[in-house]
């Protein structure tokens, strides 16, 4: 199927584009201070994956880092929409009566739209509690939609795994299942912590690591589908 080849090629870019963009923003804001017109926007050396020295939005919302981050997220959103549509076609080709297709499309395309909305409003400052709540809700919904789409997709692939035995590497499918399960467990266990005040550095580190986990799902997709 041509859709398998398309999913394989798209998935690696869904991992690489946000990963490279986000870490480029981190390098710029910590190492190239002369590029920033406002010195209060720069950060000292930090590796937020470990020390939680800054949030993702703090790194990507100022000039000029948003010139890297926003276009990358818009492009990633476009690729996500294509990714979920192609997966729908693959599943329907082997299981025409799949019960989860609508859920996969709803949550998958919904996560892409939410990522776009988040990127549009990133860096726009309004000193209103309702606006701040809106941004948090959008980001939370993106995570929920993304994990839900990934979970339904893995479940659907397991359902037709015998028909795909010559086309996928089952070790990577198992890794995808473990990854999604871990992301769900971490999300549930983190609720009491992230809903309380304080623990800023922990929350920032969790944000970076969780985002890395979410996009690693697509890296595993690239390796899962065998080359023809």
KATA-V841621 format. One record per residue. N is the residue number from 1. SS is DSSP state (h for helix, s for strand, l for the rest). Layout:
n=<N,N>
ss=<SS,SS>
//
This chain:
n=<1,2,3,4,5,6,7,8,9,10,11,12,13,14,15,16,17,18,19,20,21,22,23,24,25,26,27,28,29,30,31,32,33,34,35,36,37,38,39,40,41,42,43,44,45,46,47,48,49,50,51,52,53,54,55,56,57,58,59,60,61,62,63,64,65,66,67,68,69,70,71,72,73,74,75,76,77,78,79,80,81,82,83,84,85,86,87,88,89,90,91,92,93,94,95,96,97,98,99,100,101,102,103,104,105,106,107,108,109,110,111,112,113,114,115,116,117,118,119,120,121,122,123,124,125,126,127,128,129,130,131,132,133,134,135,136,137,138,139,140,141,142,143,144,145,146,147,148,149,150,151,152,153,154,155,156,157,158,159,160,161,162,163,164,165,166,167,168,169,170,171,172,173,174,175,176,177,178,179,180,181,182,183,184,185,186,187,188,189,190,191,192,193,194,195,196,197,198,199,200,201,202,203,204,205,206,207,208,209,210,211,212,213,214,215,216,217,218,219,220,221,222,223,224,225,226,227,228>
ss=<l,h,h,h,h,h,h,h,h,h,h,h,h,h,h,h,h,h,h,h,h,h,h,h,h,h,h,h,h,h,h,l,h,h,h,l,l,l,h,h,h,l,l,l,l,l,l,h,h,h,h,l,l,l,l,h,h,h,h,h,l,l,l,l,l,h,h,h,h,h,h,h,h,h,h,h,h,h,h,h,h,h,h,h,h,h,h,h,h,h,h,h,h,h,l,l,l,l,l,l,h,h,h,h,h,h,h,h,h,h,h,h,h,h,h,h,h,h,h,h,h,l,l,l,l,l,l,l,h,h,h,h,h,h,h,h,h,h,h,h,h,h,h,h,h,h,h,h,h,h,h,h,h,h,h,h,h,h,h,l,l,l,l,l,l,l,l,s,l,h,h,h,h,h,h,h,h,h,h,h,h,h,h,h,h,h,h,h,h,h,h,h,h,h,l,l,l,l,l,h,h,h,h,h,h,h,h,h,h,h,h,h,h,h,h,h,h,h,h,h,h,h,h,h,s,l,l,l>
//
